[in-house]
Amino acid sequence: MGKCTKSGFTLVELLVSITIIMVLTVTAVVNYGNAQKNARDAKRKADLEKIRVALELCKQDLGGTYPVNYKNSLVDYLDTVPTADPLILPYLYSLDSATKYRLGAHVELDRNKAGTPLSVNCHASFGEDVPPGGCNSKYLNERGEIEFNYIIHSP
């Protein structure tokens, strides 16, 4: 009698293989999404640091006071003045007094947050300078405000 040999995979082997592939795929997709958010947060932080350094230089030239509008005042100090983050949300520049300011950005990952969050009304704060994404952005909170959860204070 001849032996009957069947080649191939059993149903259990196929199901285990498919499950492993699915788990690896989901893990890769989640990590890729977080990597993109982390990269955008890093760009925001770098932009704010560039603005901070330029503001300090501008303060020296203005005799110890910070400019009222950083976008127009820093063109002599930076090749390109960053005004919006990678998601086209504006950066916050709040002049508390002639010698104190706050810079802010909206970061996506909790581990990248710093300082006390500051929420500002989009239309009231930016007026004519409304962000390119508009004030009806998915990044507004329930009160129609942009939450800046990464804040740098003047030294």
N, C-alpha and C positions, 0 to 999 in steps of 0.2 A: 504494500500500500504506500502510496505517496503522501508526503506530509503537505498539509495545506497551510501555507504561511501567508499571513496578511500583513502588509506593511502599511504604516500610517500612524496617526495619532488617535488616542482615545478621546472621547468627549471631555473627560475630566482634565486631561492634559491641555486641550485647547482652551477650556474655560480658565484655567489657571494662567496660561500664557496671556490671554486677552486681558484678564484682570490686572496682571502686572504691568502690561503696556499702558492700560488706562490710568493706573495710579502714577506711573512715571510721567505721563503726559499732563495730568492735572497739576502735579508738583512743578513741572517746568513752566506751565502757563502762569501759575500764581507767582512764582519767583521772578518771571520776566516782567510781570505787571508791577511788582514792588521795586524792581531794579529801575524801571522807567520813572516811577514816582520819586525814588531816591535821587536819581540824576537831576530831575527838575528841581527838587528841593536844594540840591547842591548848587545849581545855577543861581537860584534865588539868593542863597546865602552869599555867594561870590559877588553877585551884583550889588547887594546891600553893603558889602565890605568895600567895594570900589567907590560907591557913593559916599560912604563914611570917610574914607581917606580924602576924597576930593573936597568934601565939606570942610574938613579940618584945614586943608590948604587954602580954601576960599575964605575961611574965617580969619586966617592970618593976614590975607590981603585986604580984608574989609575992616581991619582994626579990632578984631575980637568979637564980631557978631556974625551970626549965620545968615545966609541969604533967605529971603522970603520964599522964593520959588527956586527949587534946586535944578529943575530941568533947563531953565535958561541960564542960570548962573554958573553951571559946571561945564559948559561947552569948552571953556579955555583949559580945563583940567583933565578932561577925558576925551578920547577920540569919539566914542559913542556913549551918550548918556543913557543908561538903562532906565526905562520908564515902565516897563511891563514885564511880567514873568512869562515863562514858556506857555502858559495857558491864557495869556493875554489879560490877566488881572493886573490892575495897576499896583505900583508900590506906594506905600503910604509915606509921606513926609509931613510930619506935624511939628510945627514950630511952637514950642511951649512958651518960650521967651526969646529974647535976642541971643541968649547964650545957651539955650537948651532945646533939643529936638528929639524926635522919635522917628525911626525908620521902621517900616513894617512890611511884611509879606505874608501871604497865605501859603503855608506849607501843607502838604498832603498827608505825610506820615506823622503819627503822634510822637515818635522818637526824635523827630527833628524840631519839635516846638521849643520855644525859649521865650522867657519873659512873660509878663501878664498879658493875656490876649486883649485886643482892643477892637471893638466893633464900631464901624462908622457907616452912616447912611450913604449909599452910593451916589444918589443924585445931589444931595446937599453938600457932600464933601468934594465931589469932582466937577460938578456944574457942567461947563462947556467941555471939560476934559474927561468926559465919560469914557470908560474903557472900551476898546474896540469890540469886545464881546457884549457890550451893553450892560445895563443894570438888571436885566431879566435873566441873569446868568444862573446856572445851577449851583454856583458857589455862594449864593446869598443865603443867609440864615432866614428863619421864619419871619423876622422883622424887616426884611429887605435890606439887610446890612451885610457888608463884607467883613468877615472876621479875619483880622490880621493876628495870627497866632505865633509869629516869629518877630520879635521886637528888639531893636537895638536902640539904646539910649545914648545921648551924647556923653562924652567922657567928663 
